Amino acid sequence: MDIFTIAENLKHDKKAKKQLQFLFTLDNQLVNNIKKTKELPDVLINIIFQYIPKEWKVTATLEEHTDWVLSAQFSPDGQYILTASLDSTVRIWRFNADQATLTTTLVGHTDWVRSAQFSPDGNYIVTASSDNTVKIWRFNAGQATLTTTLVGHTDWVRSAQFSPDGCYIVTASLDKTVKIWHFNTGQATETATLEGHTESVRSVQFSPDGRYIVTASEDATAKIWRFNAGQATLTATLEEHTDLVLSAQFSPDGRYIMTAFDKKVKIWRFNAGQATETATLVGYTDLISSAQFSPNGEYIVTASSDKTVKIWGLTPSEVERQLKTLL
């Protein structure tokens, strides 16, 4: 199928149809020019780009951990990746040009480390462990030092995440609850406990605008919560998974949510507290435990029980490559 056929097919999409019709009304010569020159004007190409599906491929696999890798996270500037493992450590990787090299290993938890994440300003790291605690670390140039340990959950803590403004931390636990903590200069105090999942909560994260929280649970659901001033209320439950949900993650622009279950990752379109499924990524040989977008949204890093971390690159599709030849 050539790009002109694709442009024609886009007319059946309501939004694209309106945009194309608007262009044609502005310039009566537009259609005739396309037919004569077999070239597309830039303004039409820009519209078509919005409707072209992207393709993902693995660009690197990180294998330094000695046990299952349960979490993977990019730093805010995209220069580092954090990975947390059942080997009780957190590793910091320098990321560059689709590849990554190990810079340091954090030791301090006395049991499995379930997740690790940077603060929005990149100055702190928060880690969650099966030792029932959450640790906060001061980060600088690929190295990190412990600043405090949070105690409050009654069972393993599986996930800990900062709010976009860095003022709150949310933690998810085997005790089936999510706790919200107010964070300030390396210290934190509890403000709320969220109840609703019927099994262990595996992961938790704020939306980019800080207005929502998404949680993933072994009850085979993901839940979306409306957040306000240290409190939160349930707005939606995603029930399309066939097995326990191990991870849930917002995209940088807040338009998508990724949920990881079994050996797959689902991508959901998010809007006003609700979500609909749009794609599924496959490629692992064991359970996927975490999925994370890069800051620019062009990469996804996923962690698995097969002891590997995969980096997925958003690459141009064949259709997009055809379009670029016309630019």
Secondary structure, 3 states (H helix, E strand, C coil): CCHHHHHHHHHHCHHHHHHHHHHHHHCCCHHHHHHHHCCCCHHHHHHHHCCCCCEEEEEEEECCCCCCEEEEEECCCCCEEEEEECCCEEEEEEEECCEEEEEEEEECCCCCEEEEEECCCCCEEEEEECCCEEEEEEEECCEEEEEEEEECCCCCEEEEEECCCCCEEEEEECCCEEEEEEEECCEEEEEEEEECCCCCEEEEEECCCCCEEEEEECCCCEEEEEEECCEEEEEEEECCCCCCEEEEEECCCCCEEEEEECCEEEEEEEECCEEEEEEEEECCCCCEEEEEECCCCCEEEEEECCCCEEEEEEECCHHHHHHHCCC
